[in-house]
Amino acid sequence: MRRRCRPVWTDDAKRSLKQTIQDSFDLGVALSDEQLMERIEQEVFAYSRTSYLTASQKHRAVRELFHSFRGLDVLQPLVDDRDITEIMINAHDQIFIEKHGRLTLTDIRFESREKLEDTIQTIVGRVNRLVNESSPIVDARLGDGSRVNIVLPPVALCGPAMTIRKFPEHPLTLDDLIQRGAITGEAAQFLIRMVKSKYNLFIGGGTGSGKTTFLNALVEYIPTDERIITIEDSAELQIRSILNVVGLETRNANTEGRGEITIRDLIRSSLRMRPNRIIVGEVRGAEALDMLQAMNTGHDGSLSTGHANSTQDMLSRLETMVLSGASLPIEAIRQQIASALDIMVHLQRLRDRSRRVTEISEVLPVQDGEVRLNPLFRFVETGEGPDGRVTGSLEPTGNALKMNWKLQLAGLL
C-alpha cells in the first residue's frame, strides 16, 4: 500500500513560497488581482507535488498567500466574517475576536511582529494617515468602513496593538433595533417625530453601547430634501437615504507637525457650506463648544454622540469639554447646553452584553444655575430569563414633552 505523506503547510512554507512568488515578479509590471491569483495557484500546485497538501490546504494556501499580498494577511478572513463584530490584536501572536457578543482568543497569529507592523502601515497608508514612534496613536478605517484604532510602542508596552470595530454590511434600522429589544416601538416613534421636527438630539453611552449604530438608524428619518454635513474622526456613518450629503473627516499632522485638520476646523468650515443639519460623529473635547454654537445658530435637527455613563454624566462631560477649550463662566456654558440640546438619549451595554436604550430625556432651560432634565422614557428591568438575558422594557415615565413648539412648527403635534 502506498504510504501517504503527512500534509505540510506551515508558516515557514508560506514565507518560502511568498518569497518565490515575489522573486518571480517583473519589476515595474503591476499585476491585476486575477494575474496574481493565477501566479499563486501555479506555485502552490507546484509546491504540492513535492510536499503533499490536501485540497482544503491548497485552497487555504492560495487564500493566505493572496491576502498577504493584497489583503490584510491573516486578518482578512476575520474581516470577511460578517458575524465578527470586533477584532482585537494585543500582539502579533495574540488575537481576540468578538462574535455574537462573546470574546474569544483565536489560534490565528501573524508570522512576526514585523508582519503586523507591515499590515498596520498598509491600513493607515490607504487612508493617508501616519503612525510611527513619534505619533504612535491613530484612528483609521478599512475599505468597508470598519473603524481601526492603532497604538504603537512606546505607548503600547507589549508591541503594536490594533482594534478593528466592524459594522454591519447593511446598517441596522430602527425596526431592527425594535426586534432586538434595544428600544420599544413607542419610544422609536417618539424619536422619529423628534428627528422630523428638527429637535437637536445628543446620544450618549459607554464604549461599545451602539451609539454610532443608533445614530445611523435615526438619520434615515431626516427628510430627503435636506442638505447634511457629517463630521467624523474616521468616517463611519452610512447615510443612504439622502442624496445631498457631504462627509468630512479629520486629518492628522504630517511628520513636520503641520497640516492637522481637527473636528473644530471642520465644524467651522461646515457652517459655510449651507447645511440644513450638521452631524458630528462624536465629540471628545473642545469641539463641543463649536457643536453647541452650530446648533444655536439655525442648524436645528443636528445630531451628535459622546461617551458617558448616564445622561446627567453626559451633561457634566459636555461642560468639561467646553471648558477645555474656552475660558467661559460655567453659567454661560450651561446656558449654551440648555439652548442647544433638546433631547438626550442614553444607551447602555447591559451585563448580558445586549445593547439597550435606557433613557430618553428632554433638556429644559437652566433654573437655579443648573441644566434641568425631564425624563420621558426609562428602562425598567424586570429580571433575567433562563438564558441569562436581562428582561425589561423602556417605559414612559408619564412626563409630557414640555418644549413642543418645534412639533407645532412641523405640523406633527
Phi, psi and omega in degrees: 000137181288129180276128181271137179288155178285135180304138182231107169214099186241173176299322179295320179295320179297315179298316182296316182291323178297318179296321178299316180294317179299318181294338182275350181291141171280124180300135177085356180254117180273126179269141171286167178302320181295318180293319178296317179299318179297319180295319179296315180300319178300314182291322180294316179294324177294319179296321184290346177286337178253334178234107189302129174233140174288168179299319180292326178289325175297315179299316179296318181298315180298316182295314182295319180294319179297316180296329180290335178270314190244341182255216181249034177057230187292343181282340188302315177299327178290320177295324182285340181283110185291344180277345179275126183257341181212139176237123184240111180260104179277331178198172184297337181245020178218102183236121177256154173228156169250123181223124183054037176081001183248137177272134182221137172277124181271167174264012179274139179208154174283156179299325184199170175297324180297323180292322175297317179298321177298317180296320177300315180294327176296316182296309183290329180294327182291338179244022176056041175253167182229134174216129179201188184296326180280338176225076194275000181236132180209147171252136180217191178209159175267172182298333180272005179095354179300141181272137183235131172242131184233135176229125182252162170299151008276356179293314176275116190287332186251024181106177183303136177235139182219139177234128180245115176263114182268155180236153182300146177301322176243113184306142180291140177262172176298325177299318177298317181293326176295315179298327180276357179081013181286333181206154178273160178299321181296314180292323179297317179296324177298314181292325177299317178296323179295317180295313181295331182270006176067037168285143176279123184248140174233127183253121179245162179165169178281176178299131178075016181275351176100025183298312182294319177300316181292319177300315177303317182294322181289324183300332181298344182259007172288133180307140188288349181266010180263159178256126186244136171245123177254141183229121185216156172292312172222129190300123179231328185297141180237084182267113186245347185269350184239131181278321187274074182233134172240121179262128178244143183225140181293165177224137178284162176292153177280187184297339179267005180080018182242164173087007180291137175236116186263171175299323178300316179300317184290322178297315180298319179293323183297332181294340179262011183251016180052054177279147166279320178220150176242131179244114177260115186307317178198135174256135182233344187209222187298341179294349178301323179295317179296321178297315180296319179294323177297318178294332182272358184242042171092008180254060179296151179088011180282157183224153176201172179224163176198162180272130176193163181266347179198171178295316179297320178296325179296320177298317179296321180293323177298319177301314180296319179300314180297317181296332181291344182234000182207140178268081181242149174298145181300329179296320180292322179296316181293326175296319178299313181297313184294325181277338182272315186267139178251315186228133175249130177243130179244131177248151182215145173262113186282175185296339177271011178073006175281151180255125184227149165282122185251348178199140170231122184229150174267139177268124183255163179302157180296137176221129182056036176080005183238143172285126182262148177242142176244094182298127181254323177223142175220143178284127179247114180277137181246357179141207179227144175280175181298335180271007180086000181285134179292130177255148181155181184208157176277106188257143174294141181278345185096349177283140178270152174293122185272322182265085187252014184292331178290325175297320179295316179298326181276355180073026183249008179271000000 
